[in-house]
Amino acid sequence: MCGTHSSAQMFSFAKISLRSFLLGAAMSAVLVAPALAGVDCVMGSKAAPAELIPACSAIIDQASNPSSDRAAALLVRADTNARTSGGLTQALRDIDRAIALDGRNAKAWRLRGDLLREAGGDLNRAAADLSKAIELDPQDSESYELRGVVYTNQRRLDRALADYDQAIKLKPDNAQAWSDRGVTYYLGGDNEKAIRDLSEALRLDPNRPRSYTNRGAAYKKLGQLDKSVADDGEAIRLDPKVPEYYDNRGLSLAAMGEYDKAIADYDQALRLAPRPNFFTNRGDSYHLKGELGAALSDYEAALKLDPNFALTYNNRAVLYKKMGERKKALADYETALRLDPGNDNAAGGRRTMIAEVAKFGGEPLRPLAANSGNGPSFDCSTAKREVEKVICADPQLGVLDRQIAETYERVLKSAGSRSAGDLRRTQRDFLATRNTSFGRPGYDLRKVMQERLQRLNAMDS
């Protein structure tokens, strides 16, 4: 069994744009300043940033305008910059100026705190800004909800829950607060409450794909895998372009033993974004399905993307152990522990491999020698191809290989000269395709060998 899966169920709090907060502000009137080419600096404008930013700048730069109007224009320009590539720094500068002009503007403090959180900056500063917003407007549900998100990110879960409680008390239909409180309960290990809150968020707003996938994670923790798969499926229906949703559903399907369906989901996740955890998770399903070469290929692809992904080393070590590659397994366990000293799976595996190396040596076990009568048709001690090593490490594949070889020889002896030539060609094609295709995603070595044996048996009969 592989080590713990690298779940991609990353619990995401909504990154609500500045626009969504400013729409409720008392800023619907056109600000006092000459508009540029008919464009007004108002929140909710459909104008392109290239038009809206100069219109707001005209108001901001006119010193005779009231400070409140200039501050409001700065917030509109900040919102516009925040929605443009590379505009985050300018957006923060504009909010700083707005606060300098109107320090009692609660929305400006709230916006700066949330933007700092989104930017992954100083969470303590973000919490301080949101606390100032709450001080200026203690009836604002959104500020409590956003500060709760900051506290959750800091793993100050009790303080986060208190803020979500207050946000919901002030605004019972705040779906985001219900959803984020559900995530916080999940992180605290209370999956029943997590499901309750996420379900309420979905009742208030059924079009929340992240709430579905997060509730699916809570169902998975409780062993309710059918519900987990259904929730991730709904998340995919609502937003089919998010790779994590496919990866999450794949993890639940793999836990149900539905490896082919899981692999199909990982395939889609990888088409959307080639990430090391997606490759590792797909490798785990190939591994558990018995397709060791495909598993090894995926683990190596994951490590090519991220050479410091500890879980992949752990799971590749399990694969190497199964293949009898004790030295490689030990090296991978040691790398996993170096990268993640608290990895109990790797620590236990390392102890086991040290004992096995001491007892059997570092070379792979070769129990299925060609002359044993029950192993492959070739000598495992001279096997160089990865596919041959896998056949040697798997008793069932070893028996299949010997049966194919013996049946082929039997059919060949009884064939006429013309059909014998065709038979030799198909056997060469089978082996060449096996050698070149092994390890590629979707290639099922066991199935291909079984099909070849069936065809030969049909000729033999």
DRENDO-1510 file (C-alpha; in Angstrom, 1 decimal, always signed):
<recs>
REC; n; res; u; v; w
REC; 1; MET; +0.0; +0.0; +0.0 .
REC; 2; CYS; +1.3; +3.4; -0.8 .
REC; 3; GLY; +1.9; +6.1; +1.7 .
REC; 4; THR; -0.6; +8.7; +2.6 .
REC; 5; HIS; -2.0; +10.4; -0.6 .
REC; 6; SER; -1.0; +14.0; -1.3 .
REC; 7; SER; -4.5; +15.3; -1.3 .
REC; 8; ALA; -5.2; +18.2; -3.5 .
REC; 9; GLN; -8.2; +19.2; -1.5 .
REC; 10; MET; -6.8; +22.6; -0.8 .
REC; 11; PHE; -9.4; +24.4; +1.2 .
REC; 12; SER; -9.8; +27.8; -0.5 .
REC; 13; PHE; -11.5; +30.8; +0.9 .
REC; 14; ALA; -13.1; +33.0; -1.6 .
REC; 15; LYS; -10.8; +35.6; -3.0 .
REC; 16; ILE; -13.5; +38.2; -3.3 .
REC; 17; SER; -12.4; +41.1; -5.5 .
REC; 18; LEU; -12.4; +44.7; -4.4 .
REC; 19; ARG; -15.3; +45.3; -6.7 .
REC; 20; SER; -17.6; +43.0; -4.7 .
REC; 21; PHE; -17.1; +45.0; -1.6 .
REC; 22; LEU; -17.3; +48.4; -3.1 .
REC; 23; LEU; -20.5; +47.8; -4.9 .
REC; 24; GLY; -22.3; +48.3; -1.6 .
REC; 25; ALA; -20.6; +51.5; -0.8 .
REC; 26; ALA; -22.3; +54.8; -1.0 .
REC; 27; MET; -20.5; +55.7; -4.2 .
REC; 28; SER; -23.2; +55.4; -6.9 .
REC; 29; ALA; -23.1; +59.1; -7.8 .
REC; 30; VAL; -20.8; +60.4; -10.4 .
REC; 31; LEU; -17.8; +62.1; -8.7 .
REC; 32; VAL; -17.2; +65.7; -9.2 .
REC; 33; ALA; -14.6; +66.0; -11.9 .
REC; 34; PRO; -14.5; +66.2; -15.7 .
REC; 35; ALA; -15.1; +62.8; -17.2 .
REC; 36; LEU; -12.7; +61.6; -19.9 .
REC; 37; ALA; -14.4; +60.7; -23.2 .
REC; 38; GLY; -17.7; +60.2; -21.4 .
REC; 39; VAL; -16.3; +57.6; -18.9 .
REC; 40; ASP; -17.3; +58.2; -15.2 .
REC; 41; CYS; -15.2; +57.1; -12.3 .
REC; 42; VAL; -17.9; +55.0; -10.5 .
REC; 43; MET; -17.9; +51.6; -9.0 .
REC; 44; GLY; -19.4; +49.0; -11.3 .
REC; 45; SER; -18.5; +50.8; -14.5 .
REC; 46; LYS; -18.3; +48.6; -17.6 .
REC; 47; ALA; -15.5; +50.8; -19.0 .
REC; 48; ALA; -12.2; +49.2; -19.8 .
REC; 49; PRO; -9.4; +49.8; -17.4 .
REC; 50; ALA; -7.5; +51.9; -20.0 .
REC; 51; GLU; -10.5; +54.3; -19.9 .
REC; 52; LEU; -11.5; +54.1; -16.3 .
REC; 53; ILE; -8.1; +54.6; -14.7 .
REC; 54; PRO; -7.5; +58.0; -16.4 .
REC; 55; ALA; -11.1; +59.1; -15.5 .
REC; 56; CYS; -10.4; +58.4; -11.8 .
REC; 57; SER; -6.9; +59.9; -12.0 .
REC; 58; ALA; -8.5; +63.2; -13.2 .
REC; 59; ILE; -10.5; +63.3; -10.0 .
REC; 60; ILE; -7.6; +62.2; -7.8 .
REC; 61; ASP; -5.2; +64.7; -9.2 .
REC; 62; GLN; -7.5; +67.7; -8.9 .
REC; 63; ALA; -6.5; +69.0; -5.4 .
REC; 64; SER; -9.6; +71.2; -5.2 .
REC; 65; ASN; -11.9; +68.2; -5.0 .
REC; 66; PRO; -13.2; +67.2; -1.6 .
REC; 67; SER; -11.0; +64.6; +0.2 .
REC; 68; SER; -13.9; +62.2; +0.4 .
REC; 69; ASP; -14.4; +62.3; -3.4 .
REC; 70; ARG; -10.7; +61.8; -4.1 .
REC; 71; ALA; -10.5; +58.9; -1.6 .
REC; 72; ALA; -13.5; +57.3; -3.3 .
REC; 73; ALA; -11.9; +57.7; -6.7 .
REC; 74; LEU; -8.7; +56.1; -5.3 .
REC; 75; LEU; -10.7; +53.1; -4.2 .
REC; 76; VAL; -12.3; +52.7; -7.6 .
REC; 77; ARG; -8.9; +53.0; -9.2 .
REC; 78; ALA; -7.5; +50.5; -6.7 .
REC; 79; ASP; -10.3; +48.0; -7.6 .
REC; 80; THR; -9.5; +48.5; -11.3 .
REC; 81; ASN; -5.8; +48.0; -10.8 .
REC; 82; ALA; -6.4; +44.9; -8.6 .
REC; 83; ARG; -8.2; +43.3; -11.6 .
REC; 84; THR; -5.4; +43.9; -14.0 .
REC; 85; SER; -2.2; +41.9; -14.4 .
REC; 86; GLY; +0.6; +43.3; -12.2 .
REC; 87; GLY; -1.6; +46.0; -10.7 .
REC; 88; LEU; -1.6; +44.8; -7.1 .
REC; 89; THR; +1.2; +47.1; -6.0 .
REC; 90; GLN; -0.5; +50.1; -7.4 .
REC; 91; ALA; -3.8; +49.1; -5.9 .
REC; 92; LEU; -2.3; +49.0; -2.4 .
REC; 93; ARG; -0.7; +52.4; -3.0 .
REC; 94; ASP; -4.1; +53.8; -3.9 .
REC; 95; ILE; -5.7; +52.4; -0.8 .
REC; 96; ASP; -2.9; +53.8; +1.3 .
REC; 97; ARG; -3.6; +57.2; -0.2 .
REC; 98; ALA; -7.3; +56.8; +0.3 .
REC; 99; ILE; -6.8; +56.1; +4.0 .
REC; 100; ALA; -4.4; +59.1; +4.3 .
REC; 101; LEU; -7.2; +61.3; +2.9 .
REC; 102; ASP; -10.1; +59.7; +4.9 .
REC; 103; GLY; -8.9; +57.7; +7.8 .
REC; 104; ARG; -12.5; +57.0; +9.0 .
REC; 105; ASN; -13.4; +55.1; +5.8 .
REC; 106; ALA; -14.0; +51.6; +7.1 .
REC; 107; LYS; -14.3; +50.1; +3.6 .
REC; 108; ALA; -10.8; +51.3; +2.8 .
REC; 109; TRP; -9.3; +49.5; +5.8 .
REC; 110; ARG; -11.3; +46.4; +5.0 .
REC; 111; LEU; -10.2; +46.4; +1.4 .
REC; 112; ARG; -6.5; +46.9; +2.2 .
REC; 113; GLY; -6.7; +44.1; +4.8 .
REC; 114; ASP; -8.3; +41.7; +2.4 .
REC; 115; LEU; -5.9; +42.6; -0.4 .
REC; 116; LEU; -2.9; +42.0; +1.9 .
REC; 117; ARG; -4.3; +38.6; +2.7 .
REC; 118; GLU; -4.9; +37.8; -1.0 .
REC; 119; ALA; -1.3; +38.9; -1.8 .
REC; 120; GLY; +0.0; +36.4; +0.8 .
REC; 121; GLY; +1.7; +39.2; +2.6 .
REC; 122; ASP; +1.8; +40.1; +6.3 .
REC; 123; LEU; -1.2; +38.4; +7.8 .
REC; 124; ASN; -0.7; +40.2; +11.1 .
REC; 125; ARG; -1.0; +43.5; +9.3 .
REC; 126; ALA; -4.0; +42.3; +7.4 .
REC; 127; ALA; -5.7; +41.3; +10.7 .
REC; 128; ALA; -4.9; +44.8; +12.1 .
REC; 129; ASP; -6.5; +46.5; +9.1 .
REC; 130; LEU; -9.6; +44.4; +9.4 .
REC; 131; SER; -9.8; +45.1; +13.1 .
REC; 132; LYS; -9.6; +48.8; +12.3 .
REC; 133; ALA; -12.5; +48.4; +9.8 .
REC; 134; ILE; -14.5; +46.6; +12.5 .
REC; 135; GLU; -13.8; +49.3; +15.0 .
REC; 136; LEU; -15.1; +51.9; +12.5 .
REC; 137; ASP; -18.1; +49.9; +11.4 .
REC; 138; PRO; -18.9; +47.1; +14.0 .
REC; 139; GLN; -22.0; +46.1; +12.0 .
REC; 140; ASP; -20.2; +45.1; +8.9 .
REC; 141; SER; -20.5; +41.3; +8.5 .
REC; 142; GLU; -17.9; +41.2; +5.7 .
REC; 143; SER; -15.1; +42.5; +7.9 .
REC; 144; TYR; -15.6; +39.9; +10.5 .
REC; 145; GLU; -15.8; +37.2; +7.9 .
REC; 146; LEU; -12.5; +38.4; +6.3 .
REC; 147; ARG; -10.7; +38.6; +9.6 .
REC; 148; GLY; -11.9; +35.1; +10.3 .
REC; 149; VAL; -10.2; +34.0; +7.1 .
REC; 150; VAL; -6.9; +35.6; +8.2 .
REC; 151; TYR; -7.2; +33.9; +11.5 .
REC; 152; THR; -7.9; +30.5; +9.8 .
REC; 153; ASN; -4.8; +31.0; +7.6 .
REC; 154; GLN; -2.8; +31.6; +10.8 .
REC; 155; ARG; -4.4; +28.4; +12.3 .
REC; 156; ARG; -5.9; +30.5; +15.1 .
REC; 157; LEU; -9.1; +28.5; +14.7 .
REC; 158; ASP; -10.9; +29.6; +17.9 .
REC; 159; ARG; -10.6; +33.3; +17.0 .
REC; 160; ALA; -11.6; +32.5; +13.4 .
REC; 161; LEU; -14.8; +30.7; +14.6 .
REC; 162; ALA; -15.7; +33.6; +16.8 .
REC; 163; ASP; -15.5; +36.0; +13.9 .
REC; 164; TYR; -17.5; +33.8; +11.6 .
REC; 165; ASP; -20.1; +33.5; +14.4 .
REC; 166; GLN; -20.4; +37.3; +14.5 .
REC; 167; ALA; -20.5; +37.6; +10.7 .
REC; 168; ILE; -23.4; +35.1; +10.5 .
REC; 169; LYS; -25.2; +36.8; +13.5 .
REC; 170; LEU; -25.0; +40.2; +11.6 .
REC; 171; LYS; -25.9; +38.7; +8.3 .
REC; 172; PRO; -27.5; +35.2; +8.5 .
REC; 173; ASP; -27.5; +34.9; +4.7 .
REC; 174; ASN; -23.8; +35.4; +4.4 .
REC; 175; ALA; -23.0; +32.2; +2.4 .
REC; 176; GLN; -19.3; +32.9; +2.4 .
REC; 177; ALA; -19.2; +33.0; +6.2 .
REC; 178; TRP; -21.0; +29.7; +6.5 .
REC; 179; SER; -18.7; +28.2; +3.9 .
REC; 180; ASP; -15.5; +29.5; +5.6 .
REC; 181; ARG; -16.7; +28.5; +9.0 .
REC; 182; GLY; -17.3; +25.0; +7.6 .
REC; 183; VAL; -13.7; +24.8; +6.3 .
REC; 184; THR; -12.4; +25.9; +9.8 .
REC; 185; TYR; -14.4; +23.2; +11.5 .
REC; 186; TYR; -12.9; +20.7; +9.0 .
REC; 187; LEU; -9.4; +21.9; +9.8 .
REC; 188; GLY; -10.2; +21.5; +13.5 .
REC; 189; GLY; -11.4; +17.9; +12.9 .
REC; 190; ASP; -15.1; +18.4; +13.4 .
REC; 191; ASN; -16.4; +17.0; +10.1 .
REC; 192; GLU; -20.0; +16.9; +11.1 .
REC; 193; LYS; -20.1; +20.6; +11.8 .
REC; 194; ALA; -18.1; +21.2; +8.6 .
REC; 195; ILE; -20.8; +19.4; +6.6 .
REC; 196; ARG; -23.6; +21.3; +8.4 .
REC; 197; ASP; -22.1; +24.7; +7.6 .
REC; 198; LEU; -21.1; +23.9; +4.1 .
REC; 199; SER; -24.6; +22.5; +3.4 .
REC; 200; GLU; -26.1; +25.8; +4.7 .
REC; 201; ALA; -23.8; +27.8; +2.4 .
REC; 202; LEU; -25.0; +25.7; -0.5 .
REC; 203; ARG; -28.6; +26.2; +0.5 .
REC; 204; LEU; -28.1; +29.9; +0.4 .
REC; 205; ASP; -26.0; +29.8; -2.8 .
REC; 206; PRO; -26.1; +26.5; -4.8 .
REC; 207; ASN; -23.6; +27.8; -7.3 .
REC; 208; ARG; -20.5; +27.4; -5.1 .
REC; 209; PRO; -18.1; +24.8; -6.6 .
REC; 210; ARG; -15.5; +25.2; -3.8 .
REC; 211; SER; -18.1; +24.6; -1.1 .
REC; 212; TYR; -19.1; +21.4; -2.9 .
REC; 213; THR; -15.5; +20.1; -3.1 .
REC; 214; ASN; -14.8; +21.1; +0.5 .
REC; 215; ARG; -17.9; +19.3; +1.7 .
REC; 216; GLY; -16.8; +16.4; -0.3 .
REC; 217; ALA; -13.5; +16.3; +1.6 .
REC; 218; ALA; -15.4; +16.3; +4.9 .
REC; 219; TYR; -17.6; +13.4; +3.6 .
REC; 220; LYS; -14.4; +11.6; +2.6 .
REC; 221; LYS; -13.0; +11.9; +6.1 .
REC; 222; LEU; -16.2; +10.3; +7.5 .
REC; 223; GLY; -15.9; +7.4; +5.0 .
REC; 224; GLN; -18.9; +8.6; +3.0 .
REC; 225; LEU; -17.2; +8.2; -0.3 .
REC; 226; ASP; -20.2; +8.1; -2.5 .
REC; 227; LYS; -21.3; +11.5; -1.2 .
REC; 228; SER; -17.7; +12.8; -1.6 .
REC; 229; VAL; -17.6; +11.7; -5.3 .
REC; 230; ALA; -21.0; +13.3; -5.9 .
REC; 231; ASP; -20.0; +16.6; -4.4 .
REC; 232; ASP; -16.8; +16.7; -6.4 .
REC; 233; GLY; -18.8; +15.9; -9.5 .
REC; 234; GLU; -21.1; +18.8; -8.8 .
REC; 235; ALA; -18.1; +21.1; -8.4 .
REC; 236; ILE; -16.8; +19.9; -11.8 .
REC; 237; ARG; -20.2; +20.6; -13.4 .
REC; 238; LEU; -20.2; +24.1; -12.1 .
REC; 239; ASP; -16.6; +24.9; -13.0 .
REC; 240; PRO; -14.9; +22.2; -15.2 .
REC; 241; LYS; -11.7; +24.2; -15.6 .
REC; 242; VAL; -10.4; +23.7; -12.0 .
REC; 243; PRO; -8.0; +20.8; -12.0 .
REC; 244; GLU; -8.2; +20.3; -8.2 .
REC; 245; TYR; -11.8; +19.2; -8.5 .
REC; 246; TYR; -10.8; +16.2; -10.7 .
REC; 247; ASP; -7.9; +15.4; -8.5 .
REC; 248; ASN; -10.2; +15.4; -5.4 .
REC; 249; ARG; -12.7; +13.1; -7.0 .
REC; 250; GLY; -9.9; +10.9; -8.2 .
REC; 251; LEU; -8.7; +10.5; -4.6 .
REC; 252; SER; -12.2; +9.4; -3.4 .
REC; 253; LEU; -12.6; +7.0; -6.4 .
REC; 254; ALA; -9.2; +5.5; -5.6 .
REC; 255; ALA; -10.2; +5.0; -2.0 .
REC; 256; MET; -13.2; +3.1; -3.3 .
REC; 257; GLY; -10.9; +0.9; -5.4 .
REC; 258; GLU; -12.2; +2.5; -8.7 .
REC; 259; TYR; -8.7; +2.9; -10.0 .
REC; 260; ASP; -9.5; +3.3; -13.7 .
REC; 261; LYS; -12.1; +6.0; -13.0 .
REC; 262; ALA; -9.6; +7.7; -10.7 .
REC; 263; ILE; -6.9; +7.6; -13.4 .
REC; 264; ALA; -9.3; +9.2; -15.8 .
REC; 265; ASP; -9.9; +12.1; -13.4 .
REC; 266; TYR; -6.1; +12.5; -12.8 .
REC; 267; ASP; -5.7; +12.5; -16.6 .
REC; 268; GLN; -8.0; +15.5; -16.8 .
REC; 269; ALA; -6.4; +17.3; -13.9 .
REC; 270; LEU; -3.0; +16.9; -15.6 .
REC; 271; ARG; -4.4; +18.2; -18.9 .
REC; 272; LEU; -5.5; +21.3; -17.1 .
REC; 273; ALA; -2.3; +21.7; -15.0 .
REC; 274; PRO; +0.7; +19.3; -14.8 .
REC; 275; ARG; +1.4; +19.3; -11.1 .
REC; 276; PRO; +3.5; +16.9; -9.0 .
REC; 277; ASN; +0.7; +15.9; -6.7 .
REC; 278; PHE; -1.5; +15.0; -9.6 .
REC; 279; PHE; +1.3; +12.8; -11.1 .
REC; 280; THR; +1.9; +11.2; -7.7 .
REC; 281; ASN; -1.8; +10.5; -7.1 .
REC; 282; ARG; -2.1; +8.9; -10.5 .
REC; 283; GLY; +1.0; +6.9; -9.9 .
REC; 284; ASP; -0.5; +5.6; -6.7 .
REC; 285; SER; -3.6; +4.3; -8.6 .
REC; 286; TYR; -1.4; +2.7; -11.2 .
REC; 287; HIS; +0.7; +1.2; -8.4 .
REC; 288; LEU; -2.4; -0.2; -6.6 .
REC; 289; LYS; -3.8; -1.4; -9.9 .
REC; 290; GLY; -0.6; -3.4; -10.5 .
REC; 291; GLU; +0.8; -1.4; -13.4 .
REC; 292; LEU; +4.2; -0.8; -11.8 .
REC; 293; GLY; +5.9; +0.7; -14.9 .
REC; 294; ALA; +3.2; +3.3; -15.4 .
REC; 295; ALA; +3.4; +4.1; -11.6 .
REC; 296; LEU; +7.2; +4.5; -11.8 .
REC; 297; SER; +6.8; +6.8; -14.8 .
REC; 298; ASP; +4.4; +9.0; -13.0 .
REC; 299; TYR; +6.5; +9.2; -9.8 .
REC; 300; GLU; +9.5; +10.3; -12.0 .
REC; 301; ALA; +7.4; +12.9; -13.8 .
REC; 302; ALA; +6.3; +14.3; -10.4 .
REC; 303; LEU; +9.9; +14.5; -9.2 .
REC; 304; LYS; +11.0; +16.2; -12.4 .
REC; 305; LEU; +8.5; +19.0; -11.7 .
REC; 306; ASP; +9.4; +19.2; -8.0 .
REC; 307; PRO; +12.6; +17.4; -6.8 .
REC; 308; ASN; +11.6; +18.2; -3.2 .
REC; 309; PHE; +8.2; +16.5; -3.1 .
REC; 310; ALA; +8.7; +14.2; -0.1 .
REC; 311; LEU; +5.6; +12.1; -0.6 .
REC; 312; THR; +6.6; +11.0; -4.1 .
REC; 313; TYR; +9.9; +9.6; -2.7 .
REC; 314; ASN; +8.0; +7.7; +0.0 .
REC; 315; ASN; +5.5; +6.2; -2.5 .
REC; 316; ARG; +8.2; +5.4; -5.1 .
REC; 317; ALA; +10.1; +3.6; -2.2 .
REC; 318; VAL; +7.1; +1.4; -1.7 .
REC; 319; LEU; +7.1; +0.6; -5.4 .
REC; 320; TYR; +10.8; -0.2; -5.4 .
REC; 321; LYS; +10.4; -2.4; -2.4 .
REC; 322; LYS; +7.7; -4.4; -4.3 .
REC; 323; MET; +10.0; -4.7; -7.3 .
REC; 324; GLY; +12.8; -6.0; -5.0 .
REC; 325; GLU; +15.0; -2.9; -5.5 .
REC; 326; ARG; +16.0; -2.6; -1.9 .
REC; 327; LYS; +18.8; -0.1; -2.3 .
REC; 328; LYS; +16.7; +2.2; -4.3 .
REC; 329; ALA; +13.8; +1.9; -1.8 .
REC; 330; LEU; +16.1; +2.7; +1.1 .
REC; 331; ALA; +17.5; +5.7; -0.7 .
REC; 332; ASP; +14.0; +7.0; -1.4 .
REC; 333; TYR; +12.9; +6.6; +2.1 .
REC; 334; GLU; +15.9; +8.4; +3.4 .
REC; 335; THR; +15.3; +11.3; +0.9 .
REC; 336; ALA; +11.6; +11.4; +2.0 .
REC; 337; LEU; +12.7; +11.7; +5.7 .
REC; 338; ARG; +15.3; +14.4; +4.9 .
REC; 339; LEU; +12.6; +16.5; +3.3 .
REC; 340; ASP; +9.9; +15.6; +5.8 .
REC; 341; PRO; +11.4; +14.4; +9.1 .
REC; 342; GLY; +7.9; +13.8; +10.6 .
REC; 343; ASN; +6.9; +11.3; +7.9 .
REC; 344; ASP; +6.1; +8.2; +10.0 .
REC; 345; ASN; +5.5; +6.1; +6.8 .
REC; 346; ALA; +9.0; +6.8; +5.6 .
REC; 347; ALA; +10.5; +6.2; +9.0 .
REC; 348; GLY; +8.9; +2.8; +9.3 .
REC; 349; GLY; +9.8; +1.9; +5.7 .
REC; 350; ARG; +13.4; +3.0; +6.2 .
REC; 351; ARG; +13.7; +0.7; +9.3 .
REC; 352; THR; +12.3; -2.2; +7.3 .
REC; 353; MET; +14.6; -1.7; +4.3 .
REC; 354; ILE; +17.7; -1.4; +6.5 .
REC; 355; ALA; +16.8; -4.8; +8.0 .
REC; 356; GLU; +16.2; -6.3; +4.6 .
REC; 357; VAL; +19.4; -5.0; +3.1 .
REC; 358; ALA; +21.3; -6.4; +6.1 .
REC; 359; LYS; +19.6; -9.8; +5.6 .
REC; 360; PHE; +19.4; -10.2; +1.8 .
REC; 361; GLY; +21.9; -7.6; +0.5 .
REC; 362; GLY; +21.2; -4.7; -1.8 .
REC; 363; GLU; +20.6; -6.6; -5.0 .
REC; 364; PRO; +16.9; -7.3; -6.1 .
REC; 365; LEU; +15.4; -10.6; -5.2 .
REC; 366; ARG; +15.4; -13.0; -8.2 .
REC; 367; PRO; +13.0; -15.7; -7.1 .
REC; 368; LEU; +11.6; -16.3; -10.6 .
REC; 369; ALA; +14.6; -17.6; -12.6 .
REC; 370; ALA; +14.0; -18.9; -16.1 .
REC; 371; ASN; +15.2; -22.4; -15.1 .
REC; 372; SER; +12.9; -22.7; -12.1 .
REC; 373; GLY; +10.0; -23.7; -14.2 .
REC; 374; ASN; +7.6; -21.2; -12.6 .
REC; 375; GLY; +9.1; -17.9; -13.6 .
REC; 376; PRO; +9.5; -15.8; -16.8 .
REC; 377; SER; +10.9; -17.3; -20.0 .
REC; 378; PHE; +14.1; -15.2; -19.6 .
REC; 379; ASP; +16.8; -15.0; -17.0 .
REC; 380; CYS; +16.0; -12.3; -14.4 .
REC; 381; SER; +19.6; -11.9; -13.4 .
REC; 382; THR; +20.4; -10.4; -16.9 .
REC; 383; ALA; +17.2; -8.4; -17.2 .
REC; 384; LYS; +18.0; -4.8; -18.2 .
REC; 385; ARG; +14.7; -3.4; -19.5 .
REC; 386; GLU; +12.3; -1.9; -16.9 .
REC; 387; VAL; +9.4; -4.0; -18.2 .
REC; 388; GLU; +11.5; -7.2; -17.7 .
REC; 389; LYS; +12.4; -6.2; -14.2 .
REC; 390; VAL; +8.7; -5.6; -13.4 .
REC; 391; ILE; +7.8; -9.0; -14.8 .
REC; 392; CYS; +10.5; -10.6; -12.6 .
REC; 393; ALA; +9.2; -8.8; -9.5 .
REC; 394; ASP; +5.6; -9.9; -10.1 .
REC; 395; PRO; +4.9; -13.6; -9.8 .
REC; 396; GLN; +1.7; -13.4; -11.8 .
REC; 397; LEU; +3.4; -11.5; -14.7 .
REC; 398; GLY; +6.2; -14.0; -14.6 .
REC; 399; VAL; +3.8; -16.9; -15.0 .
REC; 400; LEU; +2.1; -15.1; -17.8 .
REC; 401; ASP; +5.3; -14.5; -19.7 .
REC; 402; ARG; +6.3; -18.1; -19.4 .
REC; 403; GLN; +2.9; -19.3; -20.6 .
REC; 404; ILE; +3.1; -16.9; -23.6 .
REC; 405; ALA; +6.5; -18.2; -24.5 .
REC; 406; GLU; +5.6; -21.9; -24.2 .
REC; 407; THR; +2.3; -21.6; -26.0 .
REC; 408; TYR; +4.0; -19.6; -28.8 .
REC; 409; GLU; +6.7; -22.4; -29.2 .
REC; 410; ARG; +3.9; -25.0; -29.3 .
REC; 411; VAL; +1.9; -23.2; -31.9 .
REC; 412; LEU; +5.0; -22.4; -34.0 .
REC; 413; LYS; +6.0; -26.1; -34.2 .
REC; 414; SER; +2.6; -27.1; -35.6 .
REC; 415; ALA; +2.3; -24.2; -38.0 .
REC; 416; GLY; +3.0; -24.4; -41.7 .
REC; 417; SER; +5.8; -22.4; -43.2 .
REC; 418; ARG; +3.6; -19.5; -44.3 .
REC; 419; SER; +1.6; -19.3; -41.1 .
REC; 420; ALA; +4.8; -19.7; -39.1 .
REC; 421; GLY; +6.3; -16.6; -40.7 .
REC; 422; ASP; +3.1; -14.6; -39.8 .
REC; 423; LEU; +3.3; -16.0; -36.2 .
REC; 424; ARG; +6.9; -15.0; -35.8 .
REC; 425; ARG; +6.1; -11.5; -37.1 .
REC; 426; THR; +3.2; -11.0; -34.6 .
REC; 427; GLN; +5.3; -12.2; -31.7 .
REC; 428; ARG; +8.1; -9.8; -32.7 .
REC; 429; ASP; +5.5; -7.0; -32.9 .
REC; 430; PHE; +4.0; -8.0; -29.5 .
REC; 431; LEU; +7.4; -7.8; -27.8 .
REC; 432; ALA; +8.5; -4.6; -29.5 .
REC; 433; THR; +5.3; -2.9; -28.6 .
REC; 434; ARG; +5.5; -4.1; -25.1 .
REC; 435; ASN; +9.0; -2.8; -24.7 .
REC; 436; THR; +8.3; +0.6; -26.2 .
REC; 437; SER; +4.8; +1.2; -24.7 .
REC; 438; PHE; +5.6; +0.0; -21.1 .
REC; 439; GLY; +5.5; +2.9; -18.6 .
REC; 440; ARG; +3.3; +5.1; -20.8 .
REC; 441; PRO; +0.1; +6.4; -19.2 .
REC; 442; GLY; -2.8; +4.1; -19.8 .
REC; 443; TYR; -0.6; +1.1; -20.8 .
REC; 444; ASP; -1.9; -2.0; -19.0 .
REC; 445; LEU; +0.9; -4.6; -19.2 .
REC; 446; ARG; -1.1; -7.4; -17.5 .
REC; 447; LYS; -4.1; -6.9; -19.8 .
REC; 448; VAL; -1.9; -6.8; -22.9 .
REC; 449; MET; -0.1; -10.1; -21.9 .
REC; 450; GLN; -3.4; -11.8; -21.1 .
REC; 451; GLU; -4.8; -10.8; -24.5 .
REC; 452; ARG; -1.7; -12.2; -26.2 .
REC; 453; LEU; -2.0; -15.5; -24.3 .
REC; 454; GLN; -5.6; -15.8; -25.3 .
REC; 455; ARG; -4.9; -15.3; -29.0 .
REC; 456; LEU; -2.1; -17.9; -28.8 .
REC; 457; ASN; -4.4; -20.3; -26.9 .
REC; 458; ALA; -7.0; -19.9; -29.6 .
REC; 459; MET; -4.4; -20.9; -32.3 .
REC; 460; ASP; -3.3; -23.8; -30.1 .
REC; 461; SER; -6.7; -25.2; -29.8 .
</recs>
